[in-house]
Each structure stands twice: as C-alpha cells, then as structure tokens.
Amino acid sequence: MVHYIRFLRTPQTHVGKKTKTVDIAAVVALTTDLGDAYYAQDIDLVVEIVEANRPHAVLHSHTLPWQASSRALKFTVHCPSTYTSRSARLHVTTKATQNAFSLFTVPNILDVWSPVFVLSDKQRTEPVVERDLLLPNKSHIRMWEETGDSIARHVWDAGLGFLMYFAQALSPSSATGMSRLTSLMRSSKARRLKVLELGAGCGIVGVAFAQLVKCDMLLTDLEDAQEILASNLRCASPMAGSTLRCEVLDWSTGVEDSCNAKYDLVLVSDCIYNPDSSLHLVETLRQLATRTPGLLILVGFKRRHQADTIFFERMQQTNFAIVEQVNIPLPHTLTDHDADVPTGEFYTYCLQPTLARPG
C-alpha cells in the first residue's frame, strides 16, 4: 500500500555554540494514509535542507536508516553555519520517490516538505506540510496537509488513485471502463466543463482535474476543511481557462433550492466509509442528478470496511445505475505481511432517466 512520510514533530532549529552549525531536529513516521500501519521494510530516508525559493537548491543532505516496522525516527541534521539566516525548507524523501517523480508516476512512498523557516536559533515550523506531485501535463500539484489527526485534512489513497485514473483517461489508449469520462474530458477542448467535488478534503482530486482539463471547478466540504482547502487552491496551477473555488456543503442539509447550477461531472473520493453520512451523500447526489439529466458521477474509493456496501445498496435503491467500472492498482510495496495489491475502485453512475423523481 501507499506509505506517507509524516512529521510527528515538525522541524525545530538550534544554533550550536561549539559546532557553529544550525541544527535542525524533527521526528518522522513512515505510515499509511490512516496511520494504522508502519512501513515494514528497511529503507534509507534522504533528508535535505533546501532553499526556500523554487527551484530548490540543496544546501545540505543526509541519509538516515528507517528500520522495518519502526513507529518513528527521531533525527537531527547539521547545516553549515555559512547558511545562517537563509530561508529554507526541510525535505524528507527516498531515492525511489525521487525516481518516480521524474517519471511522472505516483510513488510507493510520498515525500514531505516543511513550510519555510529561517536558519537561525529556536525556529519551529507551523504544523502543516506540503506534498508535491507531477501530473502528466508536467504541472506540479502542491497539497498542504495538517500534521494532526484530522482525516479531512490529509491526502488519502483514493485521491492518488484519481490522479492515476485521470492520467489513463487522457492517454491515447484509455482503459476499458472509463470511456464516459474520457469523452467528457476531451469535450472540454470545445467547451468549459462544470465540475463539482463533494467531500474534497485537501482538494487533491478537484485541483488535479482543473490542472488537466478546462473547467469551472467547485470543491466542497464541511467548515473544518475550508482553511486547508483554500490554501491549496491558492497554490494551484489551473489550466488556462479553468477556475477554482471552494465552499461549504453539508450533505445532511442537501443542495439549496436556490442553487441552479447544472454540472457535467461530480467527483467523490473516499467518502463512503461512514454509513450515516453516506446516506446523506446519496440524497445529495440524487438532488444534483435530478436537476441535470445525464449527469456523470464518478465515485472512487479504496475498500476498507464491510460498511462500504451500504453506499452502493442505497445508490441502487435510489435508481442510480453503474454505467462503467474500473479497478486501478495503487502504488505499493509487497511484503510477506501484506501480500494483497491495494486497489482503487472507480464507479461511474448515472440516474436512470425513466425512474428519476422531481427534486
């Protein structure tokens, strides 16, 4: 499965009086999106102190060993005093991750970037980190995450699966099971699409789509996700002609009657794990699909619980039909303890027109 390098303790600086170095201390973990398992193999982590401005010149680099199934790695790197008072960032990665980045593929292990800090005494970075991936059109997708435990403010595996899905849909030979989206994406060359994401979290799915396809993209989630979502929209590089905005949408209250927007596509990523909220999600989708006959709804998730089936049962009861379906293997490292290939499942839905009810 995908593993993420995370800061358990964000970088903090100390100027050594005897060594005359700027010492940067941090604690990282190498864990899954939900933090429920740790990387089970030995691997070398590359810790880099880099210039704040892009492109990031490396000021100092150090390699540290991660031991199989560790829960944390505490370290201190020593930056030469010649860089004192420079603005810098701490980047923790692996050689394999760097290679995957250069090939425009999603890596097995996601690296992590700290915010900018000054190489001086007693500096501590804010409790946020940045992920940086390359899309097929060579644009960077930059995602800020919080270092806390909120599941709404982290990148999840299905979000990475969506990046792979979009890449395949835009390729000259798209895979079976995604022709509807491929056709819709190609139509954006003639007209700007209207796209809505529900439960956007950090916004990786909606932002990626807007950087690949000309569209008006609205990303929605609850109030507690709006700050990180807005930060990521400010970092985005939407395709020429695309627009990005975010707002609050609570599925339990549904779509406002005053909302007359008609969308071409609704994106839903890893939002069906909660049986109670998934029922509200289905009702929100019904309201949207009733207003726009032929609306495409693309649901992607990584199967985790038996309760996931409640969403699919309710969609069927609400007269939604699966018109296409495809599974995409997610990046992973196979071990004796984890031999199953993690998979992103993607379902394209339409509301059956003959059975649609008025909203």
WOLINVEN-V913983 format. One record per residue. RES is the residue in one letter. PSI is psi in whole degrees, -180 to 180 (NA if undefined). Layout:
BEGIN
RES	PSI
RES	PSI
END
This chain:
BEGIN
M	167
V	140
H	151
Y	130
I	124
R	145
F	116
L	-29
R	120
T	158
P	138
Q	138
T	154
H	130
V	118
G	123
K	-36
K	-43
T	-21
K	35
T	160
V	111
D	130
I	117
A	144
A	167
V	128
V	160
A	157
L	96
T	175
T	175
D	-33
L	0
G	23
D	2
A	153
Y	156
Y	127
A	19
Q	159
D	139
I	150
D	130
L	138
V	117
V	121
E	135
I	119
V	157
E	149
A	-36
N	146
R	145
P	146
H	105
A	138
V	120
L	-34
H	142
S	145
H	142
T	133
L	142
P	128
W	125
Q	141
A	131
S	18
S	156
R	-19
A	158
L	115
K	135
F	162
T	129
V	148
H	114
C	133
P	143
S	-17
T	-19
Y	7
T	138
S	-1
R	151
S	134
A	174
R	156
L	127
H	125
V	125
T	-170
T	163
K	-43
A	-38
T	-43
Q	-38
N	-43
A	-39
F	-43
S	-20
L	6
F	33
T	156
V	126
P	165
N	-32
I	124
L	129
D	177
V	142
W	133
S	164
P	173
V	139
F	164
V	135
L	76
S	-178
D	140
K	50
Q	141
R	128
T	159
E	157
P	52
V	158
V	165
E	139
R	146
D	119
L	157
L	132
L	166
P	-26
N	13
K	12
S	145
H	135
I	117
R	123
M	120
W	139
E	157
E	153
T	-3
G	-162
D	1
S	121
I	-19
A	-15
R	35
H	157
V	134
W	163
D	-41
A	-31
G	-40
L	-37
G	-37
F	-37
L	-41
M	-39
Y	-49
F	-41
A	-42
Q	-39
A	-30
L	-7
S	157
P	-30
S	77
S	151
A	155
T	135
G	1
M	23
S	-32
R	-48
L	-39
T	-46
S	-42
L	-44
M	-40
R	-29
S	-16
S	-16
K	-24
A	-29
R	149
R	126
L	155
K	119
V	140
L	133
E	133
L	139
G	49
A	-25
G	-124
C	-24
G	14
I	-36
V	-52
G	-40
V	-44
A	-44
F	-43
A	-23
Q	-14
L	-25
V	140
K	117
C	162
D	112
M	126
L	119
L	130
T	150
D	-176
L	172
E	-38
D	-9
A	-5
Q	-35
E	-49
I	-34
L	-43
A	-37
S	-41
N	-30
L	-33
R	-27
C	-8
A	158
S	70
P	151
M	149
A	126
G	-12
S	152
T	152
L	133
R	162
C	154
E	167
V	135
L	118
D	117
W	-28
S	-22
T	-11
G	-170
V	133
E	144
D	-28
S	-10
C	114
N	7
A	135
K	122
Y	153
D	-30
L	139
V	131
L	135
V	115
S	118
D	51
C	10
I	14
Y	-22
N	113
P	-37
D	-50
S	-28
S	-28
L	-42
H	-36
L	-45
V	-41
E	-39
T	-42
L	-38
R	-43
Q	-43
L	-44
A	-31
T	-34
R	-24
T	89
P	136
G	3
L	132
L	134
I	119
L	114
V	124
G	140
F	164
K	123
R	128
R	-36
H	158
Q	-28
A	-14
D	-28
T	-21
I	-40
F	-47
F	-38
E	-43
R	-36
M	-43
Q	-42
Q	-26
T	10
N	25
F	141
A	138
I	117
V	-21
E	153
Q	138
V	145
N	138
I	119
P	133
L	157
P	142
H	162
T	113
L	136
T	171
D	-26
H	-10
D	73
A	-13
D	140
V	119
P	142
T	138
G	126
E	132
F	127
Y	126
T	123
Y	150
C	146
L	129
Q	118
P	-34
T	-18
L	3
A	141
R	154
P	145
G	NA
END
